[in-house]
Amino acid sequence: MKLDRRTLLRGTCQGAAAVMGLPFLDCFLTSTGKALAATGRPLPTRFGTFFWGCGLTDALWIPKKAGADYEMTVQLKPLAPFRKKLNVFSGLRVPLDAKPNYQHWSGLAAANTGVAPTRGSEFDTKTIDQQVADVVGKGVRFRSVAAAANGDPKQSYSSLGGANALPSEPTPLALYTRLFGPGFQDPTKGDWKPDPRVMLQKSVLSAVAEDRQRVMQNLGAADKARMDQYFTSVRQTEQQLEAELTRPNIEAKVSIPDAPASDIVANNAYPNLQVVTPLMARLGAIAMATDQTRVFNISVSFPQNGMFMPGDPLGFHQSTHEEPVDPKLGYQPRVAEYNVESMELYAALLKELDAIQEGDGTLLDHSLVMAFTDQSYARIHAVDGLPILLAGGANGRMKTGYHITGDSSPVSRVGLTAQRAMGISLDTWGKDSLLVRTPYSELLA
C-alpha cells in the first residue's frame, strides 16, 4: 500500500463516508462509600497535587515528635482541622548525582518525578500526577485538570516530560468553562442523555479502525513507533468520548454552581489568592465528585514565589533573600508569615474536598493530595529537608495522622508510597540515587 501525505484512513459512519488524517511520518519524506450504589463498583480513588513555592521555615514547621501524636506546629496550624487526615514528611534528601542544583527547580522536580532534572524548568519524565492518570484516568472526560490560582497558565507542574507541560486554567471562569461548559451534562439530574454530537465523533473514530490497521502493515519501524504514539492519543480521545456517552454513577451530594464572575482577579496578591484558591478548589472537587476527572492539580505560585501582601515592597520571594534573620527568633519573621499563608491556601483545598459527603466518608477520604514545594530553605536555595505533605485516606489504602521523619531517605519514597496507595503496582520509582524500592509501608493499609 503506497502512502503519501494526503493518505486518509477511510470507513463508513451511519451510512456516510468517514475519513481521518495521519500524522507526519518519515515515509512521507525523502531518504533524509466504598462502592457505587448503582453498580456495586468501588468508589474511584482520586489524586491531586498542591504546589507552592519557597518552602517553609524549619524551626516552625517540623514537629518535634514522630509518629501519630505529633504536634501541630506554628506553620502547620492552618491544617489543624485535617490533622487526623494528614501525613507530614520531614528530613527527606534530594540527591542530585553531580547535576546542578537548578534554583527553584531541582527540588520540585525530584519530588514530582523521582528524577533529578538535567535542565531547569523541564521535567525529565512524566510527573507523578500523569503517571497516576495513566491508571486511574480512563473512562472519564478529562485524564487530568490543572489550575493556577495566580492567573498564569504556564504555572503548571503537570507534564508528560520535557517541554510537554500541560497548561493550567488561569481563572475560575476558565476552569468552570472547561469543566462545566459546552459538552458537560450534569449527572445529578434526571434528564441526562448522550450528546448526539459526541456519538457522531466516536463513530467516525471507530469507522477508520480497520483501515488504520492496514496502513500499519506498510510502515518502517520509526513510523510504526510514531503511529503507535499517534494512535495512543486517538485511543485516549476514544476513551474520553466513551466517557461522555456514559452517565457517571456518583455517590457525592453535590450541585453544579453557577459560573464564577468574569471579573474575579487572579494574580499573586495574597488577598486575591484567598478568593481564587478556594473557588478553584471547589470547582475541582465538584469535578472529581461528578467523575469528570480523577486527577486535579492546583498551584498557587511559580517556584520563585511571587506572592505578596499589599503594602509589602519585597513580597515573598524577595524577602527570602533580603530579609535578615532575626537574632532573637533565629529565622526571618516576614518569610515565616508568608509560609503560614501558603499553608492556609493548602488548607482551603482540603476544606473543599472534605466538605463533599460521599458514600461512607468525604471526597477527601477517597482521595490522596500531595503538597510539595521547591526549596527547604529558600534563602540559600537548599533542597535537602524538602517539606512534603500527604492528605486523604485514598479509599482506605493510606493510614493518616502521622509525622514521618525521613531520616535522610530520598524524597522519592513519598512518591512511591503515594502511588502504591493509589493502587499502582510499582516495584521501584525514581532514577539513580533517587531510585527507591521501599515505600513507607507503615502508612499503607
Backbone torsions as a table, in degrees:
resi	resn	phi	psi	omega
1	MET	NA	122.0	-178.3
2	LYS	-85.2	132.1	-179.0
3	LEU	-116.3	143.9	167.6
4	ASP	-142.9	-178.9	-172.7
5	ARG	-61.7	-21.7	-177.6
6	ARG	-91.0	0.7	-178.8
7	THR	-62.2	135.3	178.1
8	LEU	-124.0	143.7	170.9
9	LEU	-80.7	134.4	-172.0
10	ARG	-123.2	152.4	175.9
11	GLY	-171.1	-167.1	178.2
12	THR	-124.9	149.4	-178.9
13	CYS	-140.0	110.7	178.7
14	GLN	54.0	41.4	176.9
15	GLY	84.5	-4.7	-179.2
16	ALA	-111.9	157.7	179.0
17	ALA	-69.8	142.6	177.2
18	ALA	-128.1	137.6	179.9
19	VAL	-133.3	156.1	-179.8
20	MET	-148.1	130.2	-179.1
21	GLY	-75.0	171.3	179.5
22	LEU	-114.9	158.3	173.6
23	PRO	-73.3	172.4	-179.2
24	PHE	-77.4	116.1	-174.0
25	LEU	-109.6	157.5	177.5
26	ASP	-58.9	-34.1	-175.2
27	CYS	-70.7	-8.1	175.2
28	PHE	-84.0	-8.4	-175.2
29	LEU	-103.2	170.9	171.8
30	THR	-74.3	-178.5	-174.4
31	SER	-62.8	0.4	177.4
32	THR	-88.7	NA	NA
33	GLY	NA	-58.5	163.7
34	LYS	-173.4	-18.3	179.1
35	ALA	-152.1	151.1	177.3
36	LEU	-79.7	131.1	-176.1
37	ALA	-61.4	-37.8	-174.5
38	ALA	-71.0	-29.9	-172.1
39	THR	-124.2	-17.5	-174.7
40	GLY	80.6	-1.5	178.9
41	ARG	-76.3	150.5	178.7
42	PRO	-61.5	149.7	172.0
43	LEU	-59.4	140.1	178.3
44	PRO	-67.8	148.1	174.7
45	THR	-96.4	127.0	-177.6
46	ARG	-101.9	160.4	-179.2
47	PHE	-133.2	143.4	177.7
48	GLY	-146.1	160.6	172.8
49	THR	-129.9	151.6	175.5
50	PHE	-131.7	122.9	179.5
51	PHE	-116.9	135.7	170.2
52	TRP	-137.5	151.4	-176.9
53	GLY	-96.2	157.1	170.6
54	CYS	76.7	14.6	165.3
55	GLY	66.0	-154.8	179.3
56	LEU	-133.6	176.6	179.8
57	THR	-99.7	115.5	-173.6
58	ASP	-49.6	-44.8	-174.8
59	ALA	-66.8	-15.3	-173.1
60	LEU	-116.8	-10.6	-177.2
61	TRP	-114.8	-25.0	-173.8
62	ILE	-82.0	118.6	176.9
63	PRO	-63.0	146.1	179.4
64	LYS	-76.8	-25.0	-175.8
65	LYS	-108.1	138.1	175.8
66	ALA	-91.1	164.4	175.1
67	GLY	91.3	-156.0	-170.0
68	ALA	-81.7	-16.5	-174.9
69	ASP	-105.8	29.6	-178.0
70	TYR	-67.7	152.6	-178.9
71	GLU	-88.4	150.9	174.1
72	MET	-83.2	103.0	-176.1
73	THR	-70.3	176.0	-177.2
74	VAL	-53.5	-46.5	-175.4
75	GLN	-84.7	-13.4	174.0
76	LEU	-91.6	-8.4	-173.2
77	LYS	-56.6	-36.4	176.5
78	PRO	-58.3	-22.1	-178.4
79	LEU	-93.2	4.9	-176.2
80	ALA	-54.6	-37.6	179.0
81	PRO	-62.4	-17.4	-176.5
82	PHE	-113.4	16.7	-174.6
83	ARG	-53.5	-42.9	-177.4
84	LYS	-75.3	-8.5	179.1
85	LYS	-113.7	17.2	-171.9
86	LEU	-127.4	137.3	169.9
87	ASN	-114.9	134.1	-176.5
88	VAL	-114.1	130.1	-178.8
89	PHE	-117.5	125.8	177.5
90	SER	-128.6	165.8	175.0
91	GLY	71.6	23.9	-179.6
92	LEU	-85.5	148.9	-175.6
93	ARG	-108.0	146.7	176.0
94	VAL	-120.8	84.5	178.6
95	PRO	-70.6	133.3	-176.0
96	LEU	-102.4	-8.4	177.1
97	ASP	53.3	50.3	175.9
98	ALA	67.6	6.6	173.6
99	LYS	-82.1	157.1	178.8
100	PRO	-63.9	153.2	169.3
101	ASN	-86.5	95.7	178.3
102	TYR	-71.1	112.4	-171.9
103	GLN	-56.9	129.5	179.6
104	HIS	66.2	15.0	179.3
105	TRP	-131.0	-43.1	-172.7
106	SER	-59.2	-41.6	-177.8
107	GLY	-65.8	-46.8	-178.3
108	LEU	-68.7	-34.6	178.9
109	ALA	-66.8	-41.8	179.8
110	ALA	-63.6	-42.8	179.9
111	ALA	-67.8	-33.1	-171.7
112	ASN	-89.9	-20.1	-176.7
113	THR	-129.9	-16.9	-173.1
114	GLY	76.5	16.4	-177.8
115	VAL	-134.2	129.3	171.8
116	ALA	-70.9	125.3	-170.4
117	PRO	-70.6	150.5	177.3
118	THR	-94.5	-5.7	176.4
119	ARG	-153.0	158.0	179.2
120	GLY	-79.0	148.4	173.3
121	SER	68.8	11.5	174.2
122	GLU	-137.1	143.7	175.0
123	PHE	-90.9	140.4	-179.4
124	ASP	-77.7	-16.0	-179.2
125	THR	-152.9	-178.7	179.5
126	LYS	-59.6	143.0	173.6
127	THR	-75.7	162.1	-172.7
128	ILE	-59.8	-35.4	-179.6
129	ASP	-64.5	-35.3	179.5
130	GLN	-75.1	-32.2	174.8
131	GLN	-66.8	-37.8	175.5
132	VAL	-69.0	-41.5	-178.4
133	ALA	-61.9	-31.0	177.4
134	ASP	-58.0	-28.3	-176.4
135	VAL	-99.1	-46.9	-173.2
136	VAL	-98.2	-8.6	-172.7
137	GLY	-88.8	7.8	-179.9
138	LYS	-84.1	144.9	176.1
139	GLY	82.6	12.2	175.7
140	VAL	-125.8	165.2	-175.9
141	ARG	-63.3	-41.2	-175.2
142	PHE	-126.2	121.7	178.3
143	ARG	-58.5	-37.4	177.2
144	SER	-159.4	159.6	178.3
145	VAL	-138.1	138.8	179.2
146	ALA	-125.2	146.6	179.1
147	ALA	-137.0	144.2	178.3
148	ALA	-119.2	109.5	-175.5
149	ALA	-70.6	-16.4	179.1
150	ASN	-90.6	4.3	172.1
151	GLY	86.7	8.8	-178.3
152	ASP	-110.0	111.2	-177.3
153	PRO	-63.8	-17.7	178.7
154	LYS	-78.9	-13.0	-178.9
155	GLN	-83.6	72.9	178.6
156	SER	-124.5	134.2	178.0
157	TYR	-116.2	34.8	174.6
158	SER	-118.3	122.3	-171.2
159	SER	-151.1	150.4	172.4
160	LEU	-88.8	2.0	-179.5
161	GLY	108.0	148.8	-179.4
162	GLY	66.3	-135.2	-178.2
163	ALA	-87.2	7.5	-174.1
164	ASN	-89.3	54.8	175.3
165	ALA	-73.9	142.6	179.9
166	LEU	-92.7	120.5	-173.0
167	PRO	-63.6	150.4	178.1
168	SER	-94.0	151.8	170.5
169	GLU	-76.2	125.8	-168.4
170	PRO	-92.9	-7.4	179.3
171	THR	-140.3	158.8	175.1
172	PRO	-58.0	-38.2	-179.9
173	LEU	-66.6	-41.3	178.4
174	ALA	-63.2	-40.7	178.5
175	LEU	-65.8	-43.7	178.4
176	TYR	-59.8	-45.5	-177.9
177	THR	-62.9	-40.4	178.1
178	ARG	-62.3	-44.6	-173.2
179	LEU	-83.5	-42.4	-169.4
180	PHE	-124.6	13.9	178.3
181	GLY	-87.9	-143.1	-178.5
182	PRO	-54.5	134.0	179.9
183	GLY	95.8	-14.3	-179.5
184	PHE	-86.9	136.1	170.9
185	GLN	-124.8	131.0	-174.2
186	ASP	-73.4	111.8	-177.9
187	PRO	-73.5	-7.0	177.7
188	THR	-84.8	-8.9	-178.1
189	LYS	-95.2	153.6	-176.6
190	GLY	-79.6	-12.3	-175.5
191	ASP	-98.8	22.3	-179.1
192	TRP	-63.4	136.6	173.6
193	LYS	-154.7	153.3	-178.3
194	PRO	-61.0	143.8	177.3
195	ASP	-77.9	121.2	-178.3
196	PRO	-60.9	-27.4	177.6
197	ARG	-67.0	-37.0	177.1
198	VAL	-68.5	-38.5	178.5
199	MET	-59.3	-41.5	-179.9
200	LEU	-66.6	-43.5	179.3
201	GLN	-60.0	-44.3	-179.4
202	LYS	-65.3	-37.8	179.5
203	SER	-63.4	-39.3	179.0
204	VAL	-63.4	-45.0	178.7
205	LEU	-62.0	-42.1	-179.8
206	SER	-67.2	-33.0	-173.3
207	ALA	-64.7	-29.3	-176.8
208	VAL	-94.5	7.4	-174.9
209	ALA	-59.6	-43.5	-177.9
210	GLU	-65.9	-41.3	-178.3
211	ASP	-67.7	-34.6	-179.0
212	ARG	-67.6	-31.6	176.6
213	GLN	-67.2	-36.8	178.7
214	ARG	-66.5	-39.1	178.5
215	VAL	-62.8	-40.6	-176.9
216	MET	-59.7	-29.1	-176.7
217	GLN	-69.9	-14.4	-173.7
218	ASN	-111.9	21.9	-176.3
219	LEU	-113.5	152.8	172.2
220	GLY	-76.8	176.3	-173.9
221	ALA	-60.9	-44.9	-177.7
222	ALA	-64.4	-41.8	179.8
223	ASP	-70.1	-34.0	176.1
224	LYS	-62.5	-41.2	178.2
225	ALA	-62.8	-41.0	-179.7
226	ARG	-67.9	-39.7	177.9
227	MET	-66.8	-37.0	176.6
228	ASP	-59.9	-43.6	178.8
229	GLN	-63.3	-40.9	-179.9
230	TYR	-64.7	-45.7	-178.3
231	PHE	-71.4	-23.5	172.7
232	THR	-62.1	-43.3	177.8
233	SER	-67.2	-34.5	176.9
234	VAL	-65.1	-43.3	179.2
235	ARG	-61.6	-38.4	177.6
236	GLN	-64.2	-37.9	175.9
237	THR	-64.0	-42.8	177.8
238	GLU	-60.2	-41.7	179.6
239	GLN	-64.6	-38.8	178.1
240	GLN	-65.4	-42.7	178.3
241	LEU	-63.7	-40.6	177.2
242	GLU	-59.3	-41.3	179.0
243	ALA	-62.9	-37.7	-179.1
244	GLU	-72.4	-15.9	177.6
245	LEU	-94.4	-2.8	-177.9
246	THR	-117.8	126.9	179.4
247	ARG	-69.2	124.3	178.2
248	PRO	-64.6	139.3	172.3
249	ASN	-93.3	116.8	-174.3
250	ILE	-125.0	152.1	177.4
251	GLU	-113.4	-15.4	-175.2
252	ALA	-69.9	148.4	176.8
253	LYS	-97.2	92.8	-177.0
254	VAL	-138.0	162.2	170.3
255	SER	-136.0	147.9	-177.7
256	ILE	-78.5	124.3	-177.9
257	PRO	-76.8	169.4	171.1
258	ASP	-69.5	160.8	179.6
259	ALA	-63.9	140.9	176.5
260	PRO	-65.2	158.6	177.4
261	ALA	-65.6	145.1	-177.9
262	SER	-75.1	-14.7	-176.2
263	ASP	-97.4	10.9	175.1
264	ILE	-68.0	126.6	-173.6
265	VAL	-88.3	125.6	175.7
266	ALA	-113.3	108.9	176.9
267	ASN	-154.1	-164.5	-174.1
268	ASN	-86.6	-2.0	179.5
269	ALA	-69.8	129.2	-174.9
270	TYR	-58.6	-41.2	177.7
271	PRO	-58.0	-34.8	177.7
272	ASN	-73.7	-38.8	176.4
273	LEU	-61.7	-33.2	177.6
274	GLN	-64.1	-27.4	178.6
275	VAL	-87.5	-47.3	-172.0
276	VAL	-72.8	-41.6	-174.8
277	THR	-60.1	-52.5	178.9
278	PRO	-64.9	-30.3	178.7
279	LEU	-67.2	-45.8	176.4
280	MET	-65.1	-39.3	178.7
281	ALA	-61.8	-40.1	179.7
282	ARG	-64.4	-42.5	179.3
283	LEU	-65.1	-41.6	177.3
284	GLY	-64.4	-39.4	179.3
285	ALA	-64.7	-43.3	178.9
286	ILE	-65.7	-37.9	177.8
287	ALA	-61.9	-39.6	178.0
288	MET	-72.7	-37.6	-179.5
289	ALA	-66.3	-30.6	178.6
290	THR	-95.6	9.9	175.2
291	ASP	60.4	35.7	170.8
292	GLN	-78.8	-31.9	175.0
293	THR	-150.7	160.3	175.5
294	ARG	-120.4	3.8	179.1
295	VAL	-134.9	119.8	-178.3
296	PHE	-131.8	127.9	-179.0
297	ASN	-120.1	137.0	176.4
298	ILE	-136.1	135.5	174.3
299	SER	-118.3	147.7	179.0
300	VAL	-112.7	2.0	179.1
301	SER	-166.1	168.9	163.9
302	PHE	-86.5	170.0	-175.0
303	PRO	-56.3	-46.3	174.6
304	GLN	-79.1	79.9	-165.0
305	ASN	-49.8	115.5	-178.8
306	GLY	-89.4	7.8	-178.7
307	MET	-59.4	139.5	178.1
308	PHE	-146.4	153.3	172.9
309	MET	-99.6	127.9	178.9
310	PRO	-49.9	131.9	-177.5
311	GLY	98.4	-14.7	177.6
312	ASP	-90.5	114.7	-175.4
313	PRO	-71.6	-17.7	-176.6
314	LEU	-97.6	-42.6	-173.5
315	GLY	76.8	-180.0	-172.4
316	PHE	-63.6	-60.0	-172.4
317	HIS	-61.3	-47.6	-178.1
318	GLN	-64.7	-32.5	178.0
319	SER	-64.6	-35.6	-179.7
320	THR	-60.6	-27.2	-178.0
321	HIS	-100.4	-25.7	-172.4
322	GLU	-110.2	-23.3	-179.3
323	GLU	-74.1	127.8	178.7
324	PRO	-70.6	153.1	174.5
325	VAL	-73.2	126.9	178.4
326	ASP	-67.6	123.5	-174.9
327	PRO	-64.2	-28.7	179.0
328	LYS	-82.1	-41.3	-178.0
329	LEU	-78.7	-35.3	-178.5
330	GLY	85.3	13.2	177.5
331	TYR	-152.9	175.9	179.9
332	GLN	-88.8	110.5	-171.5
333	PRO	-65.5	-39.9	-179.3
334	ARG	-70.6	-39.3	175.8
335	VAL	-59.1	-41.1	-179.8
336	ALA	-61.4	-34.8	177.3
337	GLU	-66.8	-41.6	177.2
338	TYR	-63.5	-35.9	176.5
339	ASN	-58.5	-46.4	179.4
340	VAL	-62.1	-41.6	179.8
341	GLU	-63.1	-34.5	175.7
342	SER	-62.9	-41.3	179.0
343	MET	-70.1	-28.2	174.4
344	GLU	-64.3	-35.5	178.4
345	LEU	-71.0	-37.9	174.7
346	TYR	-63.0	-42.1	178.2
347	ALA	-60.9	-34.0	178.9
348	ALA	-63.2	-38.7	176.2
349	LEU	-64.5	-48.0	-178.4
350	LEU	-62.9	-36.1	179.8
351	LYS	-61.4	-42.4	-179.2
352	GLU	-67.4	-38.9	178.3
353	LEU	-67.5	-38.6	-176.2
354	ASP	-78.6	-13.5	-178.1
355	ALA	-81.9	-15.0	-177.2
356	ILE	-93.2	114.4	177.6
357	GLN	-77.2	134.5	-177.1
358	GLU	-150.9	119.9	178.0
359	GLY	56.3	-125.1	-176.5
360	ASP	-91.7	12.6	-179.0
361	GLY	-162.6	-140.2	178.7
362	THR	-121.1	169.8	177.4
363	LEU	-58.8	-35.8	177.7
364	LEU	-63.8	-38.0	177.8
365	ASP	-62.3	-27.2	-177.0
366	HIS	-102.5	17.0	-178.5
367	SER	-130.6	170.7	171.0
368	LEU	-137.9	123.2	-175.3
369	VAL	-122.5	117.3	-179.0
370	MET	-99.2	121.4	175.1
371	ALA	-102.4	128.2	-178.5
372	PHE	-142.7	165.9	-176.2
373	THR	-141.3	-170.9	-173.0
374	ASP	-108.4	-23.6	-175.0
375	GLN	-135.7	154.0	168.4
376	SER	-92.8	-43.5	177.3
377	TYR	-131.0	97.3	-170.5
378	ALA	-64.6	-24.8	-176.8
379	ARG	-59.6	-34.4	-179.4
380	ILE	-118.5	14.3	179.4
381	HIS	57.0	38.6	178.4
382	ALA	-77.3	145.7	179.8
383	VAL	-117.2	-25.6	176.8
384	ASP	-66.2	139.5	-174.5
385	GLY	85.1	22.0	-177.2
386	LEU	-59.5	127.0	178.2
387	PRO	-72.1	134.6	171.4
388	ILE	-138.0	138.3	179.8
389	LEU	-128.1	137.5	174.7
390	LEU	-119.7	126.4	178.8
391	ALA	-120.9	146.5	177.0
392	GLY	102.4	153.4	-174.5
393	GLY	-95.4	-1.6	177.6
394	ALA	51.3	46.6	178.2
395	ASN	60.4	36.9	176.7
396	GLY	87.0	3.0	-178.6
397	ARG	-93.6	-6.6	179.6
398	MET	-123.2	122.9	171.0
399	LYS	-76.5	143.0	-174.4
400	THR	-130.0	168.8	178.9
401	GLY	92.7	27.4	-174.8
402	TYR	-122.5	147.0	165.2
403	HIS	-103.0	117.6	179.2
404	ILE	-103.0	116.6	175.8
405	THR	-83.5	118.7	-171.5
406	GLY	-64.6	-22.8	178.7
407	ASP	51.3	41.3	179.4
408	SER	64.2	20.4	173.4
409	SER	-66.3	150.8	174.7
410	PRO	-60.6	143.3	-177.8
411	VAL	-60.0	-22.8	-178.0
412	SER	-68.0	-15.0	176.5
413	ARG	-61.7	-32.2	178.6
414	VAL	-66.7	-44.0	179.3
415	GLY	-62.3	-40.9	177.3
416	LEU	-64.0	-42.7	178.6
417	THR	-61.8	-43.9	-179.3
418	ALA	-61.9	-43.0	-178.2
419	GLN	-70.1	-35.4	174.5
420	ARG	-62.5	-41.1	179.0
421	ALA	-65.2	-27.6	177.6
422	MET	-80.3	2.6	178.1
423	GLY	84.6	16.1	-179.1
424	ILE	-92.7	126.3	-178.1
425	SER	-82.3	106.1	178.6
426	LEU	-132.4	129.2	173.5
427	ASP	-82.7	-35.7	-179.5
428	THR	-139.9	163.1	172.5
429	TRP	-150.9	139.2	179.2
430	GLY	106.1	-175.0	-175.1
431	LYS	-146.7	147.2	178.6
432	ASP	55.8	-130.2	-176.8
433	SER	-71.6	-11.9	176.1
434	LEU	-90.5	-4.3	178.1
435	LEU	-70.2	125.7	-177.9
436	VAL	-128.3	149.0	179.0
437	ARG	-116.6	-13.0	-172.6
438	THR	-116.5	110.5	173.6
439	PRO	-75.5	176.1	171.1
440	TYR	-79.5	81.6	-170.8
441	SER	-64.3	-22.6	178.7
442	GLU	-67.0	-15.3	178.7
443	LEU	-95.4	-12.7	-175.1
444	LEU	-90.1	121.7	-178.3
445	ALA	-82.2	NA	NA
